[in-house]
Structures are given as C-alpha cells and as structure tokens.
Amino acid sequence: MEPAAEDEKPPPRRTQADKWAMNYEAAKQFYEREGHLRVPRKHVERIIGEDQEEREHRLGAWIGNQRSRAATLTPERMEQLSAIGMRWT
C-alpha cells in the first residue's frame, strides 16, 4: 500500500470558527447590498469563497440562530454583528 497522493486526499474539514466566518461574510454581503439584516428565514445568500467556489449559505436561519444564542456568543462576535446592523430583539 502507498500513501494517497495530494490530489487523492479529501479536503480538510472546516472548523466551527471557519463556518462562522463564512456565514458572517454572507451576512456582511447581504447588509452591504440591502442596508439591513432583516433577513427572511428561508433566504439563501451566495458568496464566493477563498477557493473561488460559489457557496450557498442559509443566511436567514443563521441570523435567527445568532439572535437566539446571543447570550452565549463571544463579545467579539456580538460586536461584529452589531457593527453590520444586527438587531438583537
């Protein structure tokens, strides 16, 4: 048996921090385009990732989840979201 070649290896898994950052970028893109973060629950935002791949993010659900988890978010994340117009109630 031989080790897998580089092109045969699966892509590295994304960490929770990476996923949060990508969703935040989708939220920022929505805010810059729409001027608010009143995102419909079923809204899907498309962004181009670092690897130039287009990705779809269920932004409406993510925004709702961040609101419901506000008590457990880090101050940095709350500050980031507040800076782009997040309403917490």
N, C-alpha and C positions, 0 to 999 in steps of 0.2 A: 504494500500500500504506500502511496505517496501523498504528501500533504496537498491540499487543494491549492490550485493556482489563484492568484489575486482576483482574476475575473470570475472565478467559480465560487468565491466566498460570498455569503449573504451580506447585505449592507448592515452596518452597525445599527443597533437599536437606539431609538431616540429616548432620551431621559424625559422625566416629567417636566423638568425645567425647560428643555428644548421645545416640548409640546406647548407649554405655557407661552414661551416666547413667540412661537409661530402664531398662536391664536391672538396674542397681543398685537402682533404686526397686522393681522387681518382686521382687528378692531381699529387700529390706527388708520389703516387704509379706508375703512368704512367712514370713520369720523372725518377724515380729510375730504372725502368725496361728498358726504351728506351733511356735515356740520353738527351732528349729534350722534348719540349712541342709543337711540330708541330703536333697537334692532328687533324686527319681528322674530318671534320664537323659532320659526322654521327657516329663517334666512340662511343661505349658504354663501360665503364670501370666497372668491377665488383669488389666490395670490401666487406669485412666482417665488419659489424657494431659492435658497443659495445654490442649489444644483441646477437652476434654471428650469425645473419641473413645475408645472402648474399644479397647485394643490387646492382642494376644496376644504373649507373649514365650516363646520356647523356653528356659525358665529352667534346666532340668536340663542341657541341652547347654552353656549359657553358663557355669554354675557349673563344670562339668568343664573347660571351656576355660580359665577363670581359674586353676584349680588347675595345669593343665599349663603355663601361661605365667607362673607365679609369679616365675620368675627375671627376667622382662622387665617385670613390672608396676612402675609407679612406687610409691615408698614410700607416697604419699598413698592410692593405690587399695588397696594391701595393708592399710593401716591401716583404711580404710573397711570393707573386707570382714571384717577380723578383729573389728572392733567389733560386727558383727552375727552373730558366731558361725561364721565360715568356718573349716573345718578344712582344713589345707593338705596333709595326707597321707592 
